[in-house]
């Protein structure tokens, strides 16, 4: 089946099977491997992308459900002020350890900072609650997001 969607600002028409997930479409169909596959069950958040501006676990969304919709992946983040502030804050705060959860964390952060410019630490923790990290203990990630919110 053909699916027409916008990925990172580019309109795409892609052939997919009826059972293909969005993460499969992104990684295998479009070669966008920045979106990670962790659990494949929507529990870890490594595959988080923005679908029409909202964070979703792309392993739980069928590609066919994305007809006419807009997808933003980690590769689609530009060099705008907000994206640069987030990347810089993650590096400076030491929030990047093994890096596997980082793309999903950053996409959740982008969604949060679009909704609320200066979130509290509790709001940050809630916004990333669907993203698992086994390396940092979350303190450095929350520090990074708080720092990024001051830079945008």
C-alpha positions in Angstrom: 0.0 0.0 0.0 1.1 3.6 -0.6 1.3 6.0 2.3 1.6 9.8 1.7 3.1 11.7 4.6 5.5 14.5 5.4 8.8 13.5 7.0 11.1 16.2 8.3 9.4 18.7 6.0 9.6 16.6 2.8 6.5 15.1 1.3 6.9 11.3 0.8 4.9 8.6 -0.9 6.1 5.3 0.3 5.2 1.7 -0.3 4.6 -0.2 3.0 3.0 -3.4 4.1 -0.2 -3.1 6.0 1.6 -4.3 9.2 4.6 -2.0 8.9 5.1 0.3 11.8 6.2 3.9 11.6 9.7 3.1 13.0 10.1 0.4 10.3 9.0 2.9 7.6 11.5 5.5 8.9 14.5 3.2 9.4 14.0 0.6 6.6 12.0 2.6 4.1 13.6 6.0 4.4 17.0 5.2 5.9 16.4 7.5 8.9 18.2 5.4 11.6 18.5 8.1 14.2 15.2 6.9 15.6 16.2 3.8 17.7 14.4 0.6 18.2 14.6 -0.5 21.8 11.8 -2.7 23.1 9.4 -2.7 20.1 6.5 -2.6 22.6 6.2 1.1 23.5 7.8 0.8 26.9 11.2 2.4 26.4 10.7 5.5 24.3 13.8 5.1 22.2 11.7 5.3 19.1 10.0 8.6 20.0 9.2 10.9 17.1 6.8 13.8 16.8 3.6 13.0 14.9 1.7 16.2 14.1 3.8 17.8 16.8 3.1 15.3 19.6 5.6 12.7 20.9 4.7 9.1 20.0 6.3 5.7 20.3 6.8 5.1 16.6 6.9 1.3 17.2 3.2 1.4 18.2 2.0 3.4 15.2 1.2 1.7 12.0 2.7 3.4 9.0 -0.7 3.4 7.3 -2.1 5.6 10.2 0.3 8.3 9.1 -1.4 9.1 5.8 -1.5 12.8 5.4 0.3 13.5 8.7 3.6 15.1 9.6 6.5 13.3 11.2 9.5 14.9 12.7 12.5 12.7 13.6 15.9 13.6 15.2 17.3 14.0 11.7 14.7 16.7 11.0 15.8 19.0 13.8 17.4 22.0 12.2 20.0 24.4 13.4 17.4 26.7 14.9 18.0 28.3 18.2 15.8 25.8 20.2 17.4 22.7 18.7 20.9 24.1 19.2 20.1 25.0 22.8 18.9 21.4 23.5 21.9 19.7 21.9 24.3 22.0 23.6 22.6 21.6 27.0 22.6 17.7 26.7 26.3 17.7 26.0 27.3 20.3 28.7 25.2 18.6 31.4 26.6 15.2 30.7 23.1 13.9 29.8 24.5 11.8 26.9 25.9 8.6 28.2 25.6 5.6 25.9 23.4 7.7 23.6 20.8 5.1 22.8 17.9 6.9 24.5 19.2 10.4 23.5 17.2 10.8 20.2 13.9 9.9 22.0 14.7 12.1 24.9 15.5 15.0 22.6 12.3 14.6 20.7 10.3 14.5 24.0 12.2 17.6 25.0 11.4 19.4 21.7 7.7 18.7 22.2 7.8 19.9 25.9 9.6 23.1 25.1 7.1 23.8 22.2 4.3 23.5 24.8 6.0 25.3 27.7 9.0 27.6 27.4 10.2 27.3 31.0 8.9 24.0 32.5 9.5 23.1 36.1 11.6 20.1 37.0 8.4 18.1 37.8 7.0 19.0 34.4 10.2 18.0 32.7 10.2 14.6 34.6 6.6 14.1 33.5 7.4 14.9 29.9 10.2 12.4 29.7 8.4 9.7 31.8 7.9 7.6 28.7 11.7 7.5 27.9 13.8 5.0 29.7 17.5 5.7 30.4 19.7 3.1 32.0 22.8 5.2 32.3 22.2 8.6 33.8 19.6 8.3 36.5 17.7 11.1 34.8 19.2 13.9 37.0 21.6 15.0 34.3 18.8 14.8 31.6 16.5 16.9 33.7 19.4 19.4 34.3 20.0 19.5 30.5 16.3 20.2 29.7 16.1 22.9 32.4 19.3 24.5 31.0 17.9 24.3 27.4 14.7 26.0 28.5 16.7 29.0 29.6 18.5 29.1 26.3 15.4 29.3 24.1 
